[in-house]
């Protein structure tokens, strides 16, 4: 699919890249059923409606719906649309409807855009009948909050609860060979242990402590209450509109009552953000272009058309092309991935490093950019993450199942004839031998050393330092920033603003 030029309010082209295509902020109108204003005619006094009850995906898997019409905007597009709306004099207010189907990391980014709109003089309305932690974060930037009396506010806290399955697989007769490089790289523990190791527990405890403290701090600042009061609310867990201990609800109404209260019968005054984001903004053109590449999901070596993963075939090829395109002045790489294939991660990282030698490459991390997700990020000039991003996990793990005891249970009896001492390396009917485990360990150690070396190069530090903070350990964004694994806290919009200044985009 060919690129389409789009002038944006900051006088710059943003080219959105999906898993299967490159799209821009200008899309065809949505064919479907909006809650409001299908015609998407924007006039003075418009209220922009943001329905958060369904998730906004990081990457549009199927950019075109029925008859080639664009469906729901991606989360990056949502942020950009709100950024435009902040400076659009026709927009007088923003109406948010929860519960927000998004992570705290995404809610933090969205909150920043809501705060910008509010600062620009837009009134921010919110309606919810169920408030999650993400909603509680967003509501700190709202002027008027409405809910029915029966609305539920649920802030039960945060928990990591891996399910250990060794006993289950023992009963099934399935065993696992697990080799991890990095004492904190605990992804395989659930298959070979009944309990969490001290290393894995330490990393989870530290991450959750930072995550919890960040949430407490954000709510304490947002609602102007002591941190201890926020902790008490979390410990109370669940409330209705009459029992929540802080006065956040301004009025009790049901949805239809609230809409009528806002606009009466003139529902055309309320326009969906989906429709608004499909309209070409009124802005002057300039010759600066930034490519925004969004990558979300597991990193894989190959994929078919139905796959939702990140593959070199899609991303390495695309980044290579963007690096060589003289019309592209910079690349923003949006990464939301827990990792995956080491080979695929290395292939994508190689293209990021190559591109960074030719033009600015900046990474914006989503809710998670760990293991391979960090690998494909670390070659950028600058890395932004939110305070709720999970990152790090610089390590390698191999998990290999074998079915020896299951075969015995069901009476299966494989007969072996081989040439070569390790011809049975890939069989699934027996565990690895000591020699084979040592072979695989050497292979994984080489991958780990390569990972650490390239991270040291990307972060402009020593191998020894990265090795000391790697070991497969996950890090909170706060720790990652202090350790030099990321550069700054910021949203996708902050990354865009940074790049605009870097390539000297004219203001206005």
C-alpha positions in Angstrom: 0.0 0.0 0.0 1.4 3.4 -0.9 2.0 6.2 1.5 -0.5 9.0 1.6 0.6 12.5 2.6 -1.1 14.2 5.4 -0.6 17.7 6.8 -1.0 17.7 10.6 -1.6 20.6 13.0 2.1 20.8 13.9 2.9 21.1 10.2 4.4 17.7 9.8 3.5 14.4 8.1 2.9 11.4 10.3 2.9 8.1 8.5 1.2 5.3 10.5 2.5 1.9 9.8 0.3 -1.2 10.6 1.3 -4.8 10.5 0.0 -5.2 7.0 0.1 -1.7 5.6 1.2 1.9 6.0 -1.7 4.3 6.7 -2.0 7.9 7.6 -4.1 10.0 9.9 -6.3 10.7 7.0 -8.6 7.8 6.4 -11.9 7.1 4.7 -15.0 7.7 6.9 -16.1 4.9 9.2 -19.0 2.9 7.9 -20.8 1.7 11.0 -22.8 2.8 13.9 -21.6 5.7 16.0 -23.3 6.6 19.2 -23.4 10.1 17.8 -23.1 12.1 14.6 -22.4 9.7 11.8 -21.9 12.5 9.4 -18.9 13.8 11.4 -19.6 17.4 10.5 -17.6 19.6 12.9 -19.1 22.9 13.8 -18.3 25.4 16.6 -19.5 24.1 19.9 -18.9 20.4 19.1 -18.4 17.9 21.9 -16.0 15.2 21.1 -17.1 11.7 22.3 -14.5 9.2 23.4 -15.9 5.8 24.1 -13.3 3.7 26.0 -15.4 0.6 26.6 -13.8 -1.2 23.8 -10.0 -1.3 23.4 -8.1 0.9 21.0 -5.4 -1.5 19.6 -1.8 -0.4 19.2 -1.8 -1.7 15.6 -4.7 -2.0 13.2 -4.8 -5.6 12.2 -7.4 -5.1 9.5 -7.1 -1.4 8.4 -10.1 -1.6 6.1 -13.5 -3.0 7.0 -16.5 -3.6 4.8 -16.1 -2.1 1.3 -12.7 -0.8 2.2 -14.0 1.6 4.9 -11.8 2.3 7.9 -12.9 0.7 11.2 -11.9 1.7 14.7 -8.8 4.0 15.0 -5.7 2.7 16.7 -4.5 4.0 20.1 -1.8 6.1 18.4 -4.5 7.6 16.2 -6.7 8.3 19.2 -3.8 10.2 20.9 -3.2 12.2 17.8 -6.8 13.0 17.3 -7.0 14.4 20.9 -3.9 16.3 20.2 -5.5 18.0 17.2 -8.7 18.6 19.2 -6.9 20.5 21.8 -6.1 23.2 19.2 -9.3 22.9 17.3 -11.5 26.0 18.1 -14.6 24.1 17.0 -14.3 21.6 19.8 -15.7 23.0 23.1 -15.6 19.9 25.2 -14.6 16.2 25.4 -17.0 13.5 26.7 -15.3 10.3 28.0 -17.3 7.2 28.6 -15.8 4.3 30.7 -14.9 1.8 31.8 -11.6 2.2 30.1 -10.5 -1.0 28.4 -6.8 -0.2 28.6 -3.7 -0.6 30.7 -2.5 2.0 33.2 0.3 2.8 30.8 -2.2 3.7 28.0 -4.4 5.5 30.5 -1.4 7.6 31.6 -0.7 8.6 28.0 -4.4 9.4 27.4 -4.5 11.4 30.6 -1.8 13.6 29.3 -3.8 14.4 26.2 -6.9 15.1 28.2 -4.9 17.4 30.5 -3.7 19.3 27.4 -7.2 19.7 26.1 -8.4 20.9 29.5 -5.5 23.4 29.7 -6.6 24.6 26.2 -10.0 25.5 27.6 -12.0 22.4 26.7 -14.4 21.2 29.3 -13.8 17.5 30.1 -16.9 15.4 31.0 -16.8 11.8 32.1 -19.4 9.2 32.6 -18.9 5.7 34.0 -20.9 2.9 35.5 -17.8 0.9 36.4 -14.5 2.6 37.3 -11.3 0.6 37.1 -7.8 1.8 38.2 -7.3 3.1 34.6 -10.6 5.1 34.9 -9.5 6.5 38.3 -6.3 7.8 36.7 -8.2 9.4 33.8 -10.9 11.0 36.1 -8.2 13.1 37.8 -8.2 15.3 34.7 -12.0 15.6 34.3 -14.1 18.7 35.2 -17.5 17.0 35.6 -17.9 13.3 36.5 -21.3 11.7 36.3 -22.5 8.1 37.1 -25.6 6.3 38.2 -25.9 5.7 42.0 -25.3 2.0 41.4 -22.0 2.6 39.6 -19.1 0.5 40.9 -15.6 1.8 41.6 -13.2 -1.1 41.8 -9.6 -0.4 42.8 -8.5 -3.7 44.4 -4.7 -3.2 43.9 -2.3 -5.1 41.8 -1.0 -8.7 41.8 1.4 -11.0 40.1 0.1 -14.6 40.3 2.0 -17.0 38.0 0.4 -20.5 37.9 2.9 -23.2 38.6 2.1 -26.3 36.5 4.8 -28.9 37.4 2.4 -31.0 39.4 -0.2 -30.9 36.6 2.3 -31.9 33.9 3.8 -34.6 36.2 0.3 -36.2 36.3 0.1 -36.0 32.5 3.5 -37.5 32.1 5.0 -34.4 30.4 8.4 -33.1 31.4 10.4 -30.0 30.4 14.0 -29.2 29.8 14.4 -25.5 30.8 17.7 -23.6 30.4 17.7 -20.0 31.3 20.5 -17.5 30.9 20.1 -14.9 33.6 19.2 -15.8 37.2 15.9 -13.7 37.0 14.8 -15.1 33.6 12.0 -17.2 35.2 9.7 -17.8 32.3 10.3 -21.5 32.4 9.9 -21.9 36.2 6.2 -22.6 36.0 6.9 -25.9 34.1 9.7 -27.3 36.4 8.9 -26.0 39.8 6.1 -26.0 42.3 6.9 -22.6 43.8 8.5 -19.3 42.8 12.3 -18.9 43.0 13.8 -16.3 45.3 15.1 -14.5 42.2 11.7 -14.4 40.4 10.0 -13.3 43.6 12.5 -10.5 44.1 11.9 -9.1 40.6 8.1 -9.3 40.9 8.1 -7.7 44.3 10.3 -4.8 43.2 8.2 -4.2 40.0 4.9 -4.3 41.8 6.1 -2.0 44.6 7.1 0.7 42.0 3.9 0.2 40.0 1.8 0.5 43.2 3.6 3.5 44.4 3.3 5.3 41.1 -0.4 4.7 41.1 -0.8 5.9 44.6 1.2 9.0 43.8 -0.7 9.8 40.7 -4.1 9.5 42.5 -2.9 11.5 45.5 -1.7 14.3 43.3 -4.7 14.1 41.0 -7.4 14.2 43.7 -5.3 16.3 46.1 -5.5 13.8 48.9 -2.8 12.2 51.1 -1.2 9.0 49.8 -2.4 7.2 52.9 -6.0 8.0 51.9 -5.4 6.5 48.4 -3.9 3.3 50.0 -7.0 3.1 52.2 -9.3 3.3 49.2 -7.3 0.6 47.5 -7.6 -1.6 50.6 -11.3 -1.0 50.6 -11.3 -2.3 47.0 -15.0 -1.9 45.8 -17.5 0.9 46.3 -20.7 2.2 44.8 -21.5 5.8 44.1 -22.6 6.4 47.7 -19.8 4.8 49.5 -16.6 5.9 47.7 -14.7 7.9 50.3 -13.6 10.7 48.0 -16.1 13.2 46.4 -15.3 12.5 42.8 -18.9 12.2 41.5 -20.5 15.5 40.7 -23.9 14.2 39.7 -25.9 11.0 39.6 -27.6 10.3 36.3 -28.0 7.5 33.8 -26.3 7.8 30.4 -29.3 9.0 28.4 -30.2 11.6 31.1 -26.7 12.9 31.0 -26.6 13.2 27.2 -29.9 15.0 27.2 -28.6 17.3 30.0 -25.6 18.2 27.8 -27.2 18.7 24.4 -30.9 18.2 24.7 -32.2 17.0 21.3 -29.2 18.3 19.4 -27.2 15.1 19.4 -25.4 16.1 16.2 -23.3 18.4 18.5 -21.7 15.2 19.9 -19.2 13.7 17.4 -17.4 10.4 17.9 -13.6 10.5 18.1 -13.7 7.7 15.5 -15.3 10.0 13.0 -13.2 13.0 14.0 -10.0 11.1 13.5 -11.1 10.2 10.0 -11.3 13.8 8.9 -8.4 15.6 7.2 -7.2 18.3 9.6 -6.9 21.9 8.3 -3.2 22.6 8.4 -0.5 24.0 6.2 1.9 21.6 4.4 5.6 21.5 5.0 8.4 19.3 3.7 9.1 17.4 6.9 8.0 13.8 7.3 8.1 11.4 10.2 7.3 7.7 9.9 5.5 6.2 12.8 5.9 2.5 12.9 3.7 0.7 15.4 4.7 -2.9 16.5 2.6 -4.9 18.9 2.5 -8.5 19.9 4.9 -11.4 20.1 8.1 -11.3 18.0 8.2 -14.3 15.7 10.4 -15.6 12.9 7.5 -16.1 10.5 3.8 -15.5 10.3 0.9 -16.2 8.1 -1.7 -13.6 7.1 -3.8 -14.2 10.2 -0.8 -13.7 12.6 -0.8 -10.7 14.9 2.9 -10.9 15.7 6.0 -8.9 14.8 8.2 -10.4 12.2 11.3 -9.4 10.3 9.5 -9.9 7.0 7.2 -7.1 7.9 9.2 -4.8 10.1 12.9 -5.2 9.2 12.0 -4.8 5.5 9.8 -1.8 6.3 12.4 0.0 8.5 15.1 -0.7 5.9 12.9 1.0 3.3 12.2 4.0 5.5 15.9 4.4 6.3 16.7 4.6 2.6 13.8 7.0 1.8 15.2 10.5 1.5 11.7 11.9 1.9 11.5 10.5 5.5 13.3 12.7 8.0 12.9 10.6 11.1 11.3 7.4 12.4 9.3 6.8 15.6 9.1 3.2 16.6 6.2 2.4 18.9 6.9 -0.9 20.7 4.4 -2.9 22.8 5.8 -6.4 23.0 6.8 -9.0 25.7 9.4 -10.4 23.4 9.7 -13.7 21.5 12.2 -15.0 18.9 15.9 -14.0 19.5 16.7 -14.3 15.8 13.7 -12.2 14.7 14.5 -9.6 17.4 18.1 -9.3 16.2 17.0 -8.9 12.6 14.7 -6.0 13.5 17.3 -4.5 15.8 19.9 -4.5 13.0 17.6 -2.4 10.8 16.9 0.0 13.7 20.7 0.4 14.2 21.2 0.9 10.5 18.4 3.4 10.3 19.7 5.4 13.3 23.0 6.0 11.4 21.1 7.7 8.7 18.3 9.7 10.5 16.8 10.1 14.0 15.1 7.0 15.3 13.1 7.3 18.6 11.3 4.6 20.5 8.0 5.1 22.3 7.3 2.1 24.6 3.8 1.1 25.4 2.7 -1.0 28.4 5.4 -3.6 27.9 8.7 -3.6 26.0 10.6 -6.5 27.6 13.0 -9.2 26.5 12.8 -9.1 22.7 10.6 -6.0 23.0 13.6 -4.3 24.6 16.0 -5.8 22.1 14.2 -4.2 19.1 14.1 -0.8 21.0 17.6 -0.5 22.3 19.2 0.7 19.1 17.2 4.0 19.0 18.7 7.4 19.7 16.2 8.0 22.5 13.7 5.8 24.4 10.5 7.1 25.9 8.5 5.0 28.3 5.5 5.6 30.6 5.8 5.3 34.4 3.8 2.1 34.0 5.9 0.4 31.3 7.4 -3.0 32.1 10.7 -3.3 30.4 14.1 -5.0 30.7 14.2 -8.8 30.9 17.5 -8.9 29.1 18.0 -12.7 29.1 17.4 -15.9 27.2 15.4 -19.0 28.0 14.8 -22.3 26.2 11.7 -24.4 27.1 11.6 -27.9 25.6 8.8 -30.4 26.4 9.3 -34.1 26.4 6.8 -36.9 26.6 8.7 -39.9 27.9 6.4 -40.7 30.9 3.3 -40.0 28.8 4.5 -42.5 26.2 5.0 -45.1 29.0 1.5 -44.4 30.3 -0.2 -44.9 27.0 1.9 -47.8 25.9 3.8 -46.0 23.1 7.2 -47.4 22.5 9.4 -45.5 20.0 12.2 -47.6 18.4 15.4 -45.7 17.6 18.0 -46.2 14.8 20.4 -43.3 14.5 23.7 -42.1 13.0 25.3 -39.3 14.9 25.4 -39.3 18.7 22.9 -36.4 19.0 20.6 -37.3 16.1 17.8 -37.5 18.8 18.3 -33.9 19.9 15.0 -32.8 18.6 12.9 -35.8 19.6 10.1 -35.2 22.1 10.0 -38.7 23.7 12.9 -38.2 26.1 14.8 -35.4 28.0 18.1 -34.0 26.8 21.3 -35.7 27.8 23.9 -33.8 29.8 26.0 -33.3 26.7 23.0 -32.0 24.8 22.1 -29.6 27.6 25.6 -28.2 27.6 25.4 -27.7 23.8 22.2 -25.8 24.2 23.5 -23.8 27.1 26.5 -22.7 25.0 24.2 -21.6 22.2 22.0 -19.6 24.6 25.1 -18.0 26.3 26.2 -16.7 22.9 22.8 -15.2 22.3 22.8 -13.6 25.7 26.3 -12.2 25.2 25.2 -10.8 21.9 22.1 -9.3 23.5 24.1 -7.6 26.3 26.8 -6.4 23.9 24.3 -4.7 21.6 22.4 -3.2 24.5 25.7 -1.8 25.8 26.3 -0.3 22.3 22.8 1.1 22.0 22.8 2.6 25.5 26.4 3.9 25.1 27.7 2.0 28.2 29.8 -1.0 29.1 29.1 -4.7 28.7 29.7 -5.1 32.4 27.1 -2.6 33.4 24.4 -4.0 31.2 25.2 -7.5 32.3 24.8 -6.4 35.9 21.3 -5.0 35.3 20.3 -7.7 32.8 20.2 -11.3 34.0 16.6 -11.6 32.7 15.2 -9.2 35.3 12.1 -7.2 34.6 12.3 -3.5 35.6 9.8 -0.8 36.3 10.1 2.3 34.2 11.4 4.2 37.2 14.2 1.7 37.8 14.9 1.4 34.0 15.3 5.2 33.8 17.7 5.3 36.8 19.7 2.4 35.4 20.0 4.0 31.9 17.9 1.4 30.1 15.5 4.1 29.0 16.0 7.9 28.6 12.8 9.6 29.7 9.2 9.3 30.8 6.9 10.4 28.0 3.9 9.5 25.8 3.9 8.8 22.1 2.9 12.5 21.7 6.0 13.5 23.7 8.1 11.4 21.4 6.6 13.1 18.4 7.2 16.5 19.9 10.8 15.6 20.6 11.4 14.5 17.0 9.7 17.6 15.7 12.3 19.7 17.5 15.1 17.4 16.5 14.4 17.8 12.8 13.5 21.5 13.2 9.9 21.5 12.2 8.6 25.0 12.1 6.1 25.8 14.9 2.5 26.8 14.1 
